[in-house]
């Protein structure tokens, strides 16, 4: 398979949030399915949609993927499971939540997989970190993360807790 661009958003609001994101990023980077990964900084946001627990730490990873969208979804679920998170969260606090934002340039619509992520353009906690590591148009959406943020207008002020590490590197906690 030819490598394609991918993006995942990760969040944690249970336990050691920084360590959970670090472990999730390391799991994905060590999978052999991704190359030239780049991580955003970590931002803090309040839980949305009735999710239990305290504030979330959020980040985004982009890079090249050597796997299909289905294989990348399985990688995201494996990362969540490795850290003790349920795949079906049902409003529970999350040790690690990994959402696949896009894989390649084509849309995907399956029972359990929709790409690009159907709500990413509404989520400042996804778009702000994504704008640190992805400058071009988001596949299928045709607008950059910065443009999508501008369309959201003013809103929740996200707190930056850790700056973006160098490409290919993890954060230093």
C-alpha positions as CSV (number, residue, x, y, z in Angstrom):
1,X,0.0,0.0,0.0
2,X,1.2,3.5,-0.8
3,X,1.7,5.7,2.2
4,X,-1.0,8.4,2.8
5,X,-1.4,11.3,5.2
6,X,-3.2,10.7,8.4
7,X,-4.3,12.6,11.5
8,X,-5.5,11.4,15.0
9,X,-6.7,13.4,17.9
10,X,-6.0,12.1,21.4
11,X,-7.6,13.2,24.7
12,X,-7.4,12.1,28.3
13,X,-9.3,13.3,31.4
14,X,-8.6,10.4,33.8
15,X,-5.4,9.6,35.7
16,X,-2.1,11.1,34.7
17,X,-3.3,12.8,31.6
18,X,0.1,13.8,30.3
19,X,1.5,10.3,30.8
20,X,-1.6,8.8,29.1
21,X,-1.1,11.0,26.0
22,X,2.6,10.2,25.9
23,X,1.9,6.5,26.1
24,X,-0.8,6.7,23.4
25,X,1.5,8.7,21.1
26,X,4.4,6.2,21.8
27,X,2.1,3.3,21.0
28,X,1.0,4.7,17.7
29,X,4.5,5.8,16.7
30,X,5.9,2.4,17.6
31,X,3.3,0.5,15.6
32,X,5.3,0.4,12.3
33,X,2.2,1.8,10.5
34,X,3.2,5.5,10.7
35,X,6.3,7.4,9.6
36,X,7.4,11.0,10.0
37,X,5.0,11.6,12.9
38,X,4.5,15.1,14.2
39,X,2.8,15.9,17.5
40,X,1.1,19.1,18.4
41,X,1.4,20.7,21.8
42,X,-1.1,19.6,24.6
43,X,-4.1,21.9,25.2
44,X,-6.6,21.7,28.1
45,X,-10.3,21.9,27.5
46,X,-13.5,21.3,29.5
47,X,-15.4,18.0,28.9
48,X,-18.1,18.3,26.2
49,X,-21.4,16.5,25.8
50,X,-21.9,15.3,29.3
51,X,-18.7,13.3,29.6
52,X,-17.7,12.6,33.2
53,X,-14.5,13.7,34.8
54,X,-12.4,16.8,34.8
55,X,-10.7,18.8,32.1
56,X,-9.2,17.0,29.1
57,X,-5.7,17.3,27.8
58,X,-5.8,17.1,24.0
59,X,-3.3,16.8,21.2
60,X,-3.0,15.8,17.6
61,X,-0.6,13.6,15.6
62,X,-0.1,13.8,11.9
63,X,2.2,11.9,9.6
64,X,2.3,9.2,6.9
65,X,0.3,6.0,7.2
66,X,1.2,2.6,5.7
67,X,-2.2,1.2,6.6
68,X,-5.7,1.4,5.4
69,X,-8.3,3.5,7.2
70,X,-9.6,0.2,8.8
71,X,-6.1,-0.8,10.0
72,X,-5.6,2.7,11.4
73,X,-8.9,2.6,13.2
74,X,-7.8,-0.8,14.7
75,X,-4.5,0.9,15.8
76,X,-6.4,3.7,17.5
77,X,-8.6,1.2,19.3
78,X,-5.6,-0.9,20.3
79,X,-3.9,2.2,21.8
80,X,-7.0,2.9,23.8
81,X,-7.3,-0.7,25.0
82,X,-3.6,-0.8,26.0
83,X,-4.2,2.0,28.4
84,X,-7.3,0.5,29.8
85,X,-9.9,2.6,28.0
86,X,-13.2,1.2,26.7
87,X,-13.9,1.5,23.0
88,X,-17.5,2.4,23.8
89,X,-17.1,5.2,26.3
90,X,-20.8,6.1,26.9
91,X,-20.0,9.4,28.6
92,X,-17.4,7.9,30.9
93,X,-14.1,9.6,31.8
94,X,-11.3,8.5,29.5
95,X,-7.8,7.4,30.3
96,X,-7.2,7.7,26.5
97,X,-9.5,8.6,23.7
98,X,-8.1,8.3,20.2
99,X,-10.1,9.6,17.2
100,X,-9.1,9.0,13.7
101,X,-9.5,12.4,11.9
102,X,-8.5,11.4,8.3
103,X,-6.5,8.8,6.4
104,X,-5.7,9.7,2.8
105,X,-7.7,12.1,0.6
106,X,-10.9,10.1,0.2
107,X,-14.0,10.0,2.4
108,X,-14.9,6.8,4.2
109,X,-18.4,5.9,5.3
110,X,-18.9,2.6,7.1
111,X,-21.0,1.5,10.0
112,X,-18.2,2.3,12.6
113,X,-15.9,4.6,10.6
114,X,-16.6,8.0,9.0
115,X,-13.7,10.0,7.6
116,X,-13.0,12.8,7.8
117,X,-14.2,12.7,11.4
118,X,-17.8,14.0,11.2
119,X,-17.4,16.5,14.1
120,X,-13.8,17.6,13.9
121,X,-14.7,21.0,12.2
122,X,-16.9,21.8,15.3
123,X,-14.2,21.1,17.9
124,X,-11.7,23.8,18.9
125,X,-9.9,21.2,21.0
126,X,-9.1,19.3,17.8
127,X,-8.7,22.2,15.3
128,X,-6.3,24.3,17.5
129,X,-3.7,21.5,17.9
130,X,-4.3,20.3,14.4
131,X,-3.4,23.8,13.1
132,X,0.0,23.5,14.7
133,X,1.0,20.4,12.6
134,X,-1.2,20.6,9.5
135,X,-1.2,23.7,7.4
136,X,-2.9,22.6,4.2
137,X,-6.5,21.8,3.5
138,X,-8.0,19.0,5.5
139,X,-8.8,16.2,3.0
140,X,-12.4,16.3,1.8
141,X,-13.2,19.4,3.9
142,X,-11.1,21.6,1.6
143,X,-10.2,24.1,4.2
144,X,-7.2,24.4,6.5
145,X,-7.5,23.9,10.3
146,X,-6.8,27.6,10.7
147,X,-9.7,28.4,8.3
148,X,-12.0,26.1,10.1
149,X,-11.0,27.7,13.4
150,X,-11.8,31.1,12.0
151,X,-15.3,29.9,11.0
152,X,-15.9,28.7,14.5
153,X,-15.4,32.2,15.7
154,X,-14.7,33.1,19.3
155,X,-15.3,30.4,21.9
156,X,-13.6,28.4,24.6
157,X,-10.2,29.6,25.5
158,X,-7.9,26.5,25.5
159,X,-5.0,26.5,27.8
160,X,-1.7,25.3,26.4
161,X,0.1,23.0,28.8
162,X,2.9,21.6,26.7
163,X,4.4,23.1,23.6
164,X,4.8,21.1,20.4
165,X,7.8,18.8,20.4
166,X,10.2,18.6,17.4
167,X,8.9,16.4,14.6
168,X,9.4,12.7,15.3
169,X,9.8,13.4,19.0
170,X,7.6,12.9,22.0
171,X,7.0,15.5,24.7
172,X,9.4,15.6,27.7
173,X,7.3,15.4,30.9
